[in-house]
């Protein structure tokens, strides 16, 4: 789904157009590079699928809301 084999560089994966290495080596190497919002969406879709929703229902569901990270920039006070 995420087409990690395209960035993998291993000839076996490129030929197979899928991860051809042992136990999804491509997934383990590239999953940490996936943006967190996309990871959350993928997990939510998997949970909805397990709950028995159809593919159109999953696609129509609103994306999960994620709170913005708190900013920890410098504090500036005016006198």
mmCIF file of the N, C-alpha and C atoms, coordinates in Angstrom:
data_MODEL
# 
_entry.id   MODEL 
# 
loop_
_atom_site.group_PDB 
_atom_site.id 
_atom_site.type_symbol 
_atom_site.label_atom_id 
_atom_site.label_alt_id 
_atom_site.label_comp_id 
_atom_site.label_asym_id 
_atom_site.label_entity_id 
_atom_site.label_seq_id 
_atom_site.pdbx_PDB_ins_code 
_atom_site.Cartn_x 
_atom_site.Cartn_y 
_atom_site.Cartn_z 
_atom_site.occupancy 
_atom_site.B_iso_or_equiv 
_atom_site.pdbx_formal_charge 
_atom_site.auth_seq_id 
_atom_site.auth_comp_id 
_atom_site.auth_asym_id 
_atom_site.auth_atom_id 
_atom_site.pdbx_PDB_model_num 
ATOM 1   N N  . UNK A 1 1  ? 0.819   -1.185  0.000  1.00 0.00 ? 1  UNK A N  1 
ATOM 2   C CA . UNK A 1 1  ? 0.000   0.000   0.000  1.00 0.00 ? 1  UNK A CA 1 
ATOM 3   C C  . UNK A 1 1  ? 0.871   1.260   0.000  1.00 0.00 ? 1  UNK A C  1 
ATOM 4   N N  . UNK A 1 2  ? 1.938   1.256   0.773  1.00 0.00 ? 2  UNK A N  1 
ATOM 5   C CA . UNK A 1 2  ? 2.781   2.441   0.862  1.00 0.00 ? 2  UNK A CA 1 
ATOM 6   C C  . UNK A 1 2  ? 3.928   2.426   -0.156 1.00 0.00 ? 2  UNK A C  1 
ATOM 7   N N  . UNK A 1 3  ? 4.068   1.342   -0.889 1.00 0.00 ? 3  UNK A N  1 
ATOM 8   C CA . UNK A 1 3  ? 5.062   1.208   -1.961 1.00 0.00 ? 3  UNK A CA 1 
ATOM 9   C C  . UNK A 1 3  ? 6.499   1.476   -1.488 1.00 0.00 ? 3  UNK A C  1 
ATOM 10  N N  . UNK A 1 4  ? 6.850   0.924   -0.346 1.00 0.00 ? 4  UNK A N  1 
ATOM 11  C CA . UNK A 1 4  ? 8.204   1.092   0.165  1.00 0.00 ? 4  UNK A CA 1 
ATOM 12  C C  . UNK A 1 4  ? 9.245   0.493   -0.773 1.00 0.00 ? 4  UNK A C  1 
ATOM 13  N N  . UNK A 1 5  ? 8.865   -0.505  -1.544 1.00 0.00 ? 5  UNK A N  1 
ATOM 14  C CA . UNK A 1 5  ? 9.820   -1.162  -2.430 1.00 0.00 ? 5  UNK A CA 1 
ATOM 15  C C  . UNK A 1 5  ? 10.406  -0.196  -3.446 1.00 0.00 ? 5  UNK A C  1 
ATOM 16  N N  . UNK A 1 6  ? 9.703   0.880   -3.752 1.00 0.00 ? 6  UNK A N  1 
ATOM 17  C CA . UNK A 1 6  ? 10.230  1.856   -4.719 1.00 0.00 ? 6  UNK A CA 1 
ATOM 18  C C  . UNK A 1 6  ? 11.459  2.583   -4.179 1.00 0.00 ? 6  UNK A C  1 
ATOM 19  N N  . UNK A 1 7  ? 11.491  2.816   -2.878 1.00 0.00 ? 7  UNK A N  1 
ATOM 20  C CA . UNK A 1 7  ? 12.615  3.518   -2.265 1.00 0.00 ? 7  UNK A CA 1 
ATOM 21  C C  . UNK A 1 7  ? 13.654  2.554   -1.705 1.00 0.00 ? 7  UNK A C  1 
ATOM 22  N N  . UNK A 1 8  ? 13.359  1.279   -1.719 1.00 0.00 ? 8  UNK A N  1 
ATOM 23  C CA . UNK A 1 8  ? 14.206  0.279   -1.077 1.00 0.00 ? 8  UNK A CA 1 
ATOM 24  C C  . UNK A 1 8  ? 15.587  0.205   -1.718 1.00 0.00 ? 8  UNK A C  1 
ATOM 25  N N  . UNK A 1 9  ? 15.640  0.008   -3.013 1.00 0.00 ? 9  UNK A N  1 
ATOM 26  C CA . UNK A 1 9  ? 16.919  -0.082  -3.697 1.00 0.00 ? 9  UNK A CA 1 
ATOM 27  C C  . UNK A 1 9  ? 17.419  -1.500  -3.904 1.00 0.00 ? 9  UNK A C  1 
ATOM 28  N N  . UNK A 1 10 ? 16.833  -2.489  -3.217 1.00 0.00 ? 10 UNK A N  1 
ATOM 29  C CA . UNK A 1 10 ? 17.234  -3.875  -3.434 1.00 0.00 ? 10 UNK A CA 1 
ATOM 30  C C  . UNK A 1 10 ? 16.666  -4.356  -4.766 1.00 0.00 ? 10 UNK A C  1 
ATOM 31  N N  . UNK A 1 11 ? 17.514  -4.993  -5.562 1.00 0.00 ? 11 UNK A N  1 
ATOM 32  C CA . UNK A 1 11 ? 17.078  -5.441  -6.890 1.00 0.00 ? 11 UNK A CA 1 
ATOM 33  C C  . UNK A 1 11 ? 15.933  -6.435  -6.804 1.00 0.00 ? 11 UNK A C  1 
ATOM 34  N N  . UNK A 1 12 ? 15.953  -7.313  -5.793 1.00 0.00 ? 12 UNK A N  1 
ATOM 35  C CA . UNK A 1 12 ? 14.877  -8.301  -5.665 1.00 0.00 ? 12 UNK A CA 1 
ATOM 36  C C  . UNK A 1 12 ? 13.531  -7.619  -5.426 1.00 0.00 ? 12 UNK A C  1 
ATOM 37  N N  . UNK A 1 13 ? 13.527  -6.581  -4.627 1.00 0.00 ? 13 UNK A N  1 
ATOM 38  C CA . UNK A 1 13 ? 12.273  -5.860  -4.342 1.00 0.00 ? 13 UNK A CA 1 
ATOM 39  C C  . UNK A 1 13 ? 11.787  -5.106  -5.586 1.00 0.00 ? 13 UNK A C  1 
ATOM 40  N N  . UNK A 1 14 ? 12.719  -4.491  -6.306 1.00 0.00 ? 14 UNK A N  1 
ATOM 41  C CA . UNK A 1 14 ? 12.341  -3.744  -7.508 1.00 0.00 ? 14 UNK A CA 1 
ATOM 42  C C  . UNK A 1 14 ? 11.779  -4.675  -8.576 1.00 0.00 ? 14 UNK A C  1 
ATOM 43  N N  . UNK A 1 15 ? 12.395  -5.849  -8.725 1.00 0.00 ? 15 UNK A N  1 
ATOM 44  C CA . UNK A 1 15 ? 11.896  -6.813  -9.720 1.00 0.00 ? 15 UNK A CA 1 
ATOM 45  C C  . UNK A 1 15 ? 10.511  -7.327  -9.344 1.00 0.00 ? 15 UNK A C  1 
ATOM 46  N N  . UNK A 1 16 ? 10.317  -7.619  -8.064 1.00 0.00 ? 16 UNK A N  1 
ATOM 47  C CA . UNK A 1 16 ? 9.040   -8.178  -7.606 1.00 0.00 ? 16 UNK A CA 1 
ATOM 48  C C  . UNK A 1 16 ? 7.960   -7.104  -7.443 1.00 0.00 ? 16 UNK A C  1 
ATOM 49  N N  . UNK A 1 17 ? 8.372   -5.833  -7.454 1.00 0.00 ? 17 UNK A N  1 
ATOM 50  C CA . UNK A 1 17 ? 7.453   -4.717  -7.192 1.00 0.00 ? 17 UNK A CA 1 
ATOM 51  C C  . UNK A 1 17 ? 6.716   -4.899  -5.876 1.00 0.00 ? 17 UNK A C  1 
ATOM 52  N N  . UNK A 1 18 ? 7.450   -5.419  -4.907 1.00 0.00 ? 18 UNK A N  1 
ATOM 53  C CA . UNK A 1 18 ? 6.964   -5.644  -3.543 1.00 0.00 ? 18 UNK A CA 1 
ATOM 54  C C  . UNK A 1 18 ? 8.182   -5.958  -2.685 1.00 0.00 ? 18 UNK A C  1 
ATOM 55  N N  . UNK A 1 19 ? 8.011   -5.937  -1.398 1.00 0.00 ? 19 UNK A N  1 
ATOM 56  C CA . UNK A 1 19 ? 9.118   -6.284  -0.515 1.00 0.00 ? 19 UNK A CA 1 
ATOM 57  C C  . UNK A 1 19 ? 9.407   -7.767  -0.675 1.00 0.00 ? 19 UNK A C  1 
ATOM 58  N N  . UNK A 1 20 ? 10.608  -8.079  -1.135 1.00 0.00 ? 20 UNK A N  1 
ATOM 59  C CA . UNK A 1 20 ? 10.987  -9.466  -1.378 1.00 0.00 ? 20 UNK A CA 1 
ATOM 60  C C  . UNK A 1 20 ? 12.012  -9.959  -0.370 1.00 0.00 ? 20 UNK A C  1 
ATOM 61  N N  . UNK A 1 21 ? 12.360  -9.145  0.587  1.00 0.00 ? 21 UNK A N  1 
ATOM 62  C CA . UNK A 1 21 ? 13.332  -9.540  1.592  1.00 0.00 ? 21 UNK A CA 1 
ATOM 63  C C  . UNK A 1 21 ? 12.637  -10.233 2.754  1.00 0.00 ? 21 UNK A C  1 
ATOM 64  N N  . UNK A 1 22 ? 13.426  -10.772 3.644  1.00 0.00 ? 22 UNK A N  1 
ATOM 65  C CA . UNK A 1 22 ? 12.870  -11.530 4.760  1.00 0.00 ? 22 UNK A CA 1 
ATOM 66  C C  . UNK A 1 22 ? 12.051  -10.660 5.703  1.00 0.00 ? 22 UNK A C  1 
ATOM 67  N N  . UNK A 1 23 ? 10.905  -11.159 6.080  1.00 0.00 ? 23 UNK A N  1 
ATOM 68  C CA . UNK A 1 23 ? 9.974   -10.563 7.047  1.00 0.00 ? 23 UNK A CA 1 
ATOM 69  C C  . UNK A 1 23 ? 9.806   -9.052  6.901  1.00 0.00 ? 23 UNK A C  1 
ATOM 70  N N  . UNK A 1 24 ? 9.522   -8.626  5.698  1.00 0.00 ? 24 UNK A N  1 
ATOM 71  C CA . UNK A 1 24 ? 9.194   -7.224  5.421  1.00 0.00 ? 24 UNK A CA 1 
ATOM 72  C C  . UNK A 1 24 ? 10.263  -6.247  5.907  1.00 0.00 ? 24 UNK A C  1 
ATOM 73  N N  . UNK A 1 25 ? 11.480  -6.495  5.493  1.00 0.00 ? 25 UNK A N  1 
ATOM 74  C CA . UNK A 1 25 ? 12.599  -5.628  5.861  1.00 0.00 ? 25 UNK A CA 1 
ATOM 75  C C  . UNK A 1 25 ? 12.352  -4.193  5.419  1.00 0.00 ? 25 UNK A C  1 
ATOM 76  N N  . UNK A 1 26 ? 11.770  -4.015  4.249  1.00 0.00 ? 26 UNK A N  1 
ATOM 77  C CA . UNK A 1 26 ? 11.468  -2.664  3.742  1.00 0.00 ? 26 UNK A CA 1 
ATOM 78  C C  . UNK A 1 26 ? 10.544  -1.931  4.710  1.00 0.00 ? 26 UNK A C  1 
ATOM 79  N N  . UNK A 1 27 ? 9.528   -2.623  5.209  1.00 0.00 ? 27 UNK A N  1 
ATOM 80  C CA . UNK A 1 27 ? 8.574   -1.998  6.118  1.00 0.00 ? 27 UNK A CA 1 
ATOM 81  C C  . UNK A 1 27 ? 9.276   -1.526  7.388  1.00 0.00 ? 27 UNK A C  1 
ATOM 82  N N  . UNK A 1 28 ? 10.113  -2.381  7.964  1.00 0.00 ? 28 UNK A N  1 
ATOM 83  C CA . UNK A 1 28 ? 10.815  -2.011  9.198  1.00 0.00 ? 28 UNK A CA 1 
ATOM 84  C C  . UNK A 1 28 ? 11.729  -0.814  8.996  1.00 0.00 ? 28 UNK A C  1 
ATOM 85  N N  . UNK A 1 29 ? 12.348  -0.697  7.827  1.00 0.00 ? 29 UNK A N  1 
ATOM 86  C CA . UNK A 1 29 ? 13.265  0.411   7.577  1.00 0.00 ? 29 UNK A CA 1 
ATOM 87  C C  . UNK A 1 29 ? 12.545  1.718   7.264  1.00 0.00 ? 29 UNK A C  1 
ATOM 88  N N  . UNK A 1 30 ? 11.410  1.641   6.571  1.00 0.00 ? 30 UNK A N  1 
ATOM 89  C CA . UNK A 1 30 ? 10.766  2.864   6.091  1.00 0.00 ? 30 UNK A CA 1 
ATOM 90  C C  . UNK A 1 30 ? 9.569   3.324   6.909  1.00 0.00 ? 30 UNK A C  1 
ATOM 91  N N  . UNK A 1 31 ? 8.975   2.472   7.756  1.00 0.00 ? 31 UNK A N  1 
ATOM 92  C CA . UNK A 1 31 ? 7.817   2.874   8.552  1.00 0.00 ? 31 UNK A CA 1 
ATOM 93  C C  . UNK A 1 31 ? 8.123   4.065   9.453  1.00 0.00 ? 31 UNK A C  1 
ATOM 94  N N  . UNK A 1 32 ? 9.300   4.147   10.088 1.00 0.00 ? 32 UNK A N  1 
ATOM 95  C CA . UNK A 1 32 ? 9.571   5.335   10.913 1.00 0.00 ? 32 UNK A CA 1 
ATOM 96  C C  . UNK A 1 32 ? 9.598   6.646   10.122 1.00 0.00 ? 32 UNK A C  1 
ATOM 97  N N  . UNK A 1 33 ? 9.752   6.588   8.809  1.00 0.00 ? 33 UNK A N  1 
ATOM 98  C CA . UNK A 1 33 ? 9.803   7.791   7.982  1.00 0.00 ? 33 UNK A CA 1 
ATOM 99  C C  . UNK A 1 33 ? 8.421   8.285   7.557  1.00 0.00 ? 33 UNK A C  1 
ATOM 100 N N  . UNK A 1 34 ? 7.395   7.478   7.782  1.00 0.00 ? 34 UNK A N  1 
ATOM 101 C CA . UNK A 1 34 ? 6.030   7.854   7.404  1.00 0.00 ? 34 UNK A CA 1 
ATOM 102 C C  . UNK A 1 34 ? 5.536   8.929   8.378  1.00 0.00 ? 34 UNK A C  1 
ATOM 103 N N  . UNK A 1 35 ? 4.931   10.008  7.881  1.00 0.00 ? 35 UNK A N  1 
ATOM 104 C CA . UNK A 1 35 ? 4.413   11.059  8.771  1.00 0.00 ? 35 UNK A CA 1 
ATOM 105 C C  . UNK A 1 35 ? 3.378   10.502  9.753  1.00 0.00 ? 35 UNK A C  1 
ATOM 106 N N  . UNK A 1 36 ? 3.394   11.021  10.954 1.00 0.00 ? 36 UNK A N  1 
ATOM 107 C CA . UNK A 1 36 ? 2.536   10.502  12.026 1.00 0.00 ? 36 UNK A CA 1 
ATOM 108 C C  . UNK A 1 36 ? 1.054   10.588  11.677 1.00 0.00 ? 36 UNK A C  1 
ATOM 109 N N  . UNK A 1 37 ? 0.627   11.643  11.006 1.00 0.00 ? 37 UNK A N  1 
ATOM 110 C CA . UNK A 1 37 ? -0.784  11.771  10.636 1.00 0.00 ? 37 UNK A CA 1 
ATOM 111 C C  . UNK A 1 37 ? -1.210  10.646  9.696  1.00 0.00 ? 37 UNK A C  1 
ATOM 112 N N  . UNK A 1 38 ? -0.346  10.271  8.765  1.00 0.00 ? 38 UNK A N  1 
ATOM 113 C CA . UNK A 1 38 ? -0.656  9.171   7.855  1.00 0.00 ? 38 UNK A CA 1 
ATOM 114 C C  . UNK A 1 38 ? -0.702  7.851   8.614  1.00 0.00 ? 38 UNK A C  1 
ATOM 115 N N  . UNK A 1 39 ? 0.190   7.652   9.578  1.00 0.00 ? 39 UNK A N  1 
ATOM 116 C CA . UNK A 1 39 ? 0.168   6.432   10.396 1.00 0.00 ? 39 UNK A CA 1 
ATOM 117 C C  . UNK A 1 39 ? -1.156  6.319   11.146 1.00 0.00 ? 39 UNK A C  1 
ATOM 118 N N  . UNK A 1 40 ? -1.613  7.436   11.704 1.00 0.00 ? 40 UNK A N  1 
ATOM 119 C CA . UNK A 1 40 ? -2.871  7.441   12.453 1.00 0.00 ? 40 UNK A CA 1 
ATOM 120 C C  . UNK A 1 40 ? -4.035  7.103   11.526 1.00 0.00 ? 40 UNK A C  1 
ATOM 121 N N  . UNK A 1 41 ? -4.029  7.655   10.319 1.00 0.00 ? 41 UNK A N  1 
ATOM 122 C CA . UNK A 1 41 ? -5.102  7.372   9.356  1.00 0.00 ? 41 UNK A CA 1 
ATOM 123 C C  . UNK A 1 41 ? -5.110  5.904   8.951  1.00 0.00 ? 41 UNK A C  1 
ATOM 124 N N  . UNK A 1 42 ? -3.932  5.339   8.740  1.00 0.00 ? 42 UNK A N  1 
ATOM 125 C CA . UNK A 1 42 ? -3.838  3.927   8.365  1.00 0.00 ? 42 UNK A CA 1 
ATOM 126 C C  . UNK A 1 42 ? -4.367  3.042   9.494  1.00 0.00 ? 42 UNK A C  1 
ATOM 127 N N  . UNK A 1 43 ? -3.958  3.344   10.718 1.00 0.00 ? 43 UNK A N  1 
ATOM 128 C CA . UNK A 1 43 ? -4.425  2.550   11.864 1.00 0.00 ? 43 UNK A CA 1 
ATOM 129 C C  . UNK A 1 43 ? -5.935  2.667   12.035 1.00 0.00 ? 43 UNK A C  1 
ATOM 130 N N  . UNK A 1 44 ? -6.486  3.865   11.849 1.00 0.00 ? 44 UNK A N  1 
ATOM 131 C CA . UNK A 1 44 ? -7.932  4.065   11.975 1.00 0.00 ? 44 UNK A CA 1 
ATOM 132 C C  . UNK A 1 44 ? -8.680  3.269   10.905 1.00 0.00 ? 44 UNK A C  1 
ATOM 133 N N  . UNK A 1 45 ? -8.140  3.255   9.685  1.00 0.00 ? 45 UNK A N  1 
ATOM 134 C CA . UNK A 1 45 ? -8.763  2.470   8.619  1.00 0.00 ? 45 UNK A CA 1 
ATOM 135 C C  . UNK A 1 45 ? -8.730  0.982   8.905  1.00 0.00 ? 45 UNK A C  1 
ATOM 136 N N  . UNK A 1 46 ? -7.626  0.519   9.477  1.00 0.00 ? 46 UNK A N  1 
ATOM 137 C CA . UNK A 1 46 ? -7.524  -0.906  9.830  1.00 0.00 ? 46 UNK A CA 1 
ATOM 138 C C  . UNK A 1 46 ? -8.525  -1.264  10.929 1.00 0.00 ? 46 UNK A C  1 
ATOM 139 N N  . UNK A 1 47 ? -8.659  -0.391  11.922 1.00 0.00 ? 47 UNK A N  1 
ATOM 140 C CA . UNK A 1 47 ? -9.625  -0.641  12.995 1.00 0.00 ? 47 UNK A CA 1 
ATOM 141 C C  . UNK A 1 47 ? -11.053 -0.648  12.461 1.00 0.00 ? 47 UNK A C  1 
ATOM 142 N N  . UNK A 1 48 ? -11.359 0.253   11.540 1.00 0.00 ? 48 UNK A N  1 
ATOM 143 C CA . UNK A 1 48 ? -12.702 0.301   10.951 1.00 0.00 ? 48 UNK A CA 1 
ATOM 144 C C  . UNK A 1 48 ? -12.974 -0.954  10.134 1.00 0.00 ? 48 UNK A C  1 
ATOM 145 N N  . UNK A 1 49 ? -11.956 -1.452  9.454  1.00 0.00 ? 49 UNK A N  1 
ATOM 146 C CA . UNK A 1 49 ? -12.109 -2.672  8.670  1.00 0.00 ? 49 UNK A CA 1 
ATOM 147 C C  . UNK A 1 49 ? -12.370 -3.868  9.583  1.00 0.00 ? 49 UNK A C  1 
ATOM 148 N N  . UNK A 1 50 ? -11.654 -3.932  10.694 1.00 0.00 ? 50 UNK A N  1 
ATOM 149 C CA . UNK A 1 50 ? -11.856 -5.015  11.657 1.00 0.00 ? 50 UNK A CA 1 
ATOM 150 C C  . UNK A 1 50 ? -13.246 -4.922  12.277 1.00 0.00 ? 50 UNK A C  1 
ATOM 151 N N  . UNK A 1 51 ? -13.759 -3.696  12.446 1.00 0.00 ? 51 UNK A N  1 
ATOM 152 C CA . UNK A 1 51 ? -15.088 -3.498  13.024 1.00 0.00 ? 51 UNK A CA 1 
ATOM 153 C C  . UNK A 1 51 ? -16.202 -3.896  12.058 1.00 0.00 ? 51 UNK A C  1 
ATOM 154 N N  . UNK A 1 52 ? -15.845 -4.165  10.804 1.00 0.00 ? 52 UNK A N  1 
ATOM 155 C CA . UNK A 1 52 ? -16.839 -4.645  9.853  1.00 0.00 ? 52 UNK A CA 1 
ATOM 156 C C  . UNK A 1 52 ? -17.388 -3.603  8.899  1.00 0.00 ? 52 UNK A C  1 
ATOM 157 N N  . UNK A 1 53 ? -16.801 -2.425  8.860  1.00 0.00 ? 53 UNK A N  1 
ATOM 158 C CA . UNK A 1 53 ? -17.272 -1.408  7.922  1.00 0.00 ? 53 UNK A CA 1 
ATOM 159 C C  . UNK A 1 53 ? -16.829 -1.764  6.499  1.00 0.00 ? 53 UNK A C  1 
ATOM 160 N N  . UNK A 1 54 ? -17.634 -1.370  5.531  1.00 0.00 ? 54 UNK A N  1 
ATOM 161 C CA . UNK A 1 54 ? -17.285 -1.625  4.135  1.00 0.00 ? 54 UNK A CA 1 
ATOM 162 C C  . UNK A 1 54 ? -16.266 -0.592  3.667  1.00 0.00 ? 54 UNK A C  1 
ATOM 163 N N  . UNK A 1 55 ? -15.636 -0.854  2.528  1.00 0.00 ? 55 UNK A N  1 
ATOM 164 C CA . UNK A 1 55 ? -14.630 0.075   2.006  1.00 0.00 ? 55 UNK A CA 1 
ATOM 165 C C  . UNK A 1 55 ? -15.206 1.464   1.723  1.00 0.00 ? 55 UNK A C  1 
ATOM 166 N N  . UNK A 1 56 ? -16.410 1.586   1.140  1.00 0.00 ? 56 UNK A N  1 
ATOM 167 C CA . UNK A 1 56 ? -16.972 2.931   0.949  1.00 0.00 ? 56 UNK A CA 1 
ATOM 168 C C  . UNK A 1 56 ? -17.240 3.655   2.275  1.00 0.00 ? 56 UNK A C  1 
ATOM 169 N N  . UNK A 1 57 ? -17.652 2.911   3.302  1.00 0.00 ? 57 UNK A N  1 
ATOM 170 C CA . UNK A 1 57 ? -17.896 3.532   4.608  1.00 0.00 ? 57 UNK A CA 1 
ATOM 171 C C  . UNK A 1 57 ? -16.581 4.010   5.227  1.00 0.00 ? 57 UNK A C  1 
ATOM 172 N N  . UNK A 1 58 ? -15.535 3.222   5.061  1.00 0.00 ? 58 UNK A N  1 
ATOM 173 C CA . UNK A 1 58 ? -14.230 3.610   5.593  1.00 0.00 ? 58 UNK A CA 1 
ATOM 174 C C  . UNK A 1 58 ? -13.730 4.859   4.878  1.00 0.00 ? 58 UNK A C  1 
ATOM 175 N N  . UNK A 1 59 ? -13.893 4.893   3.551  1.00 0.00 ? 59 UNK A N  1 
ATOM 176 C CA . UNK A 1 59 ? -13.428 6.037   2.770  1.00 0.00 ? 59 UNK A CA 1 
ATOM 177 C C  . UNK A 1 59 ? -14.234 7.300   3.092  1.00 0.00 ? 59 UNK A C  1 
ATOM 178 N N  . UNK A 1 60 ? -15.509 7.141   3.433  1.00 0.00 ? 60 UNK A N  1 
ATOM 179 C CA . UNK A 1 60 ? -16.363 8.298   3.717  1.00 0.00 ? 60 UNK A CA 1 
ATOM 180 C C  . UNK A 1 60 ? -16.180 8.831   5.136  1.00 0.00 ? 60 UNK A C  1 
ATOM 181 N N  . UNK A 1 61 ? -15.562 8.026   5.999  1.00 0.00 ? 61 UNK A N  1 
ATOM 182 C CA . UNK A 1 61 ? -15.383 8.456   7.390  1.00 0.00 ? 61 UNK A CA 1 
ATOM 183 C C  . UNK A 1 61 ? -14.419 9.633   7.451  1.00 0.00 ? 61 UNK A C  1 
ATOM 184 N N  . UNK A 1 62 ? -14.688 10.579  8.332  1.00 0.00 ? 62 UNK A N  1 
ATOM 185 C CA . UNK A 1 62 ? -13.776 11.727  8.457  1.00 0.00 ? 62 UNK A CA 1 
ATOM 186 C C  . UNK A 1 62 ? -12.428 11.270  9.009  1.00 0.00 ? 62 UNK A C  1 
ATOM 187 N N  . UNK A 1 63 ? -11.352 11.947  8.636  1.00 0.00 ? 63 UNK A N  1 
ATOM 188 C CA . UNK A 1 63 ? -10.034 11.561  9.155  1.00 0.00 ? 63 UNK A CA 1 
ATOM 189 C C  . UNK A 1 63 ? -9.964  11.824  10.652 1.00 0.00 ? 63 UNK A C  1 
ATOM 190 N N  . UNK A 1 64 ? -9.160  11.043  11.361 1.00 0.00 ? 64 UNK A N  1 
ATOM 191 C CA . UNK A 1 64 ? -9.055  11.270  12.812 1.00 0.00 ? 64 UNK A CA 1 
ATOM 192 C C  . UNK A 1 64 ? -8.454  12.631  13.110 1.00 0.00 ? 64 UNK A C  1 
ATOM 193 N N  . UNK A 1 65 ? -8.925  13.250  14.165 1.00 0.00 ? 65 UNK A N  1 
ATOM 194 C CA . UNK A 1 65 ? -8.416  14.567  14.548 1.00 0.00 ? 65 UNK A CA 1 
ATOM 195 C C  . UNK A 1 65 ? -7.229  14.376  15.475 1.00 0.00 ? 65 UNK A C  1 
ATOM 196 N N  . UNK A 1 66 ? -6.192  15.126  15.195 1.00 0.00 ? 66 UNK A N  1 
ATOM 197 C CA . UNK A 1 66 ? -4.970  15.047  15.992 1.00 0.00 ? 66 UNK A CA 1 
ATOM 198 C C  . UNK A 1 66 ? -4.683  16.435  16.543 1.00 0.00 ? 66 UNK A C  1 
ATOM 199 N N  . UNK A 1 67 ? -4.402  16.491  17.830 1.00 0.00 ? 67 UNK A N  1 
ATOM 200 C CA . UNK A 1 67 ? -4.088  17.771  18.453 1.00 0.00 ? 67 UNK A CA 1 
ATOM 201 C C  . UNK A 1 67 ? -2.733  18.257  17.964 1.00 0.00 ? 67 UNK A C  1 
ATOM 202 N N  . UNK A 1 68 ? -2.630  19.538  17.717 1.00 0.00 ? 68 UNK A N  1 
ATOM 203 C CA . UNK A 1 68 ? -1.364  20.119  17.277 1.00 0.00 ? 68 UNK A CA 1 
ATOM 204 C C  . UNK A 1 68 ? -0.373  20.081  18.432 1.00 0.00 ? 68 UNK A C  1 
ATOM 205 N N  . UNK A 1 69 ? 0.891   19.802  18.132 1.00 0.00 ? 69 UNK A N  1 
ATOM 206 C CA . UNK A 1 69 ? 1.886   19.771  19.202 1.00 0.00 ? 69 UNK A CA 1 
ATOM 207 C C  . UNK A 1 69 ? 2.051   21.155  19.825 1.00 0.00 ? 69 UNK A C  1 
ATOM 208 N N  . UNK A 1 70 ? 2.297   21.159  21.104 1.00 0.00 ? 70 UNK A N  1 
ATOM 209 C CA . UNK A 1 70 ? 2.487   22.428  21.814 1.00 0.00 ? 70 UNK A CA 1 
ATOM 210 C C  . UNK A 1 70 ? 3.801   23.065  21.377 1.00 0.00 ? 70 UNK A C  1 
ATOM 211 N N  . UNK A 1 71 ? 3.758   24.346  21.164 1.00 0.00 ? 71 UNK A N  1 
ATOM 212 C CA . UNK A 1 71 ? 4.980   25.053  20.770 1.00 0.00 ? 71 UNK A CA 1 
ATOM 213 C C  . UNK A 1 71 ? 5.800   25.348  22.008 1.00 0.00 ? 71 UNK A C  1 
ATOM 214 N N  . UNK A 1 72 ? 7.078   25.162  21.887 1.00 0.00 ? 72 UNK A N  1 
ATOM 215 C CA . UNK A 1 72 ? 7.955   25.435  23.014 1.00 0.00 ? 72 UNK A CA 1 
ATOM 216 C C  . UNK A 1 72 ? 9.021   26.450  22.607 1.00 0.00 ? 72 UNK A C  1 
ATOM 217 N N  . UNK A 1 73 ? 8.588   27.493  21.935 1.00 0.00 ? 73 UNK A N  1 
ATOM 218 C CA . UNK A 1 73 ? 9.500   28.538  21.498 1.00 0.00 ? 73 UNK A CA 1 
ATOM 219 C C  . UNK A 1 73 ? 9.855   29.458  22.655 1.00 0.00 ? 73 UNK A C  1 
ATOM 220 N N  . UNK A 1 74 ? 10.696  30.419  22.391 1.00 0.00 ? 74 UNK A N  1 
ATOM 221 C CA . UNK A 1 74 ? 11.096  31.347  23.457 1.00 0.00 ? 74 UNK A CA 1 
ATOM 222 C C  . UNK A 1 74 ? 9.938   32.252  23.864 1.00 0.00 ? 74 UNK A C  1 
ATOM 223 N N  . UNK A 1 75 ? 9.917   32.584  25.139 1.00 0.00 ? 75 UNK A N  1 
ATOM 224 C CA . UNK A 1 75 ? 8.906   33.520  25.635 1.00 0.00 ? 75 UNK A CA 1 
ATOM 225 C C  . UNK A 1 75 ? 9.453   34.928  25.511 1.00 0.00 ? 75 UNK A C  1 
ATOM 226 N N  . UNK A 1 76 ? 8.659   35.796  24.979 1.00 0.00 ? 76 UNK A N  1 
ATOM 227 C CA . UNK A 1 76 ? 9.072   37.191  24.826 1.00 0.00 ? 76 UNK A CA 1 
ATOM 228 C C  . UNK A 1 76 ? 8.080   38.056  25.597 1.00 0.00 ? 76 UNK A C  1 
ATOM 229 N N  . UNK A 1 77 ? 8.619   38.880  26.462 1.00 0.00 ? 77 UNK A N  1 
ATOM 230 C CA . UNK A 1 77 ? 7.767   39.777  27.244 1.00 0.00 ? 77 UNK A CA 1 
ATOM 231 C C  . UNK A 1 77 ? 8.056   41.209  26.845 1.00 0.00 ? 77 UNK A C  1 
ATOM 232 N N  . UNK A 1 78 ? 7.013   41.966  26.744 1.00 0.00 ? 78 UNK A N  1 
ATOM 233 C CA . UNK A 1 78 ? 7.182   43.382  26.420 1.00 0.00 ? 78 UNK A CA 1 
ATOM 234 C C  . UNK A 1 78 ? 7.106   44.174  27.711 1.00 0.00 ? 78 UNK A C  1 
ATOM 235 N N  . UNK A 1 79 ? 7.949   45.152  27.820 1.00 0.00 ? 79 UNK A N  1 
ATOM 236 C CA . UNK A 1 79 ? 7.963   46.000  29.012 1.00 0.00 ? 79 UNK A CA 1 
ATOM 237 C C  . UNK A 1 79 ? 7.259   47.296  28.764 1.00 0.00 ? 79 UNK A C  1 
# 
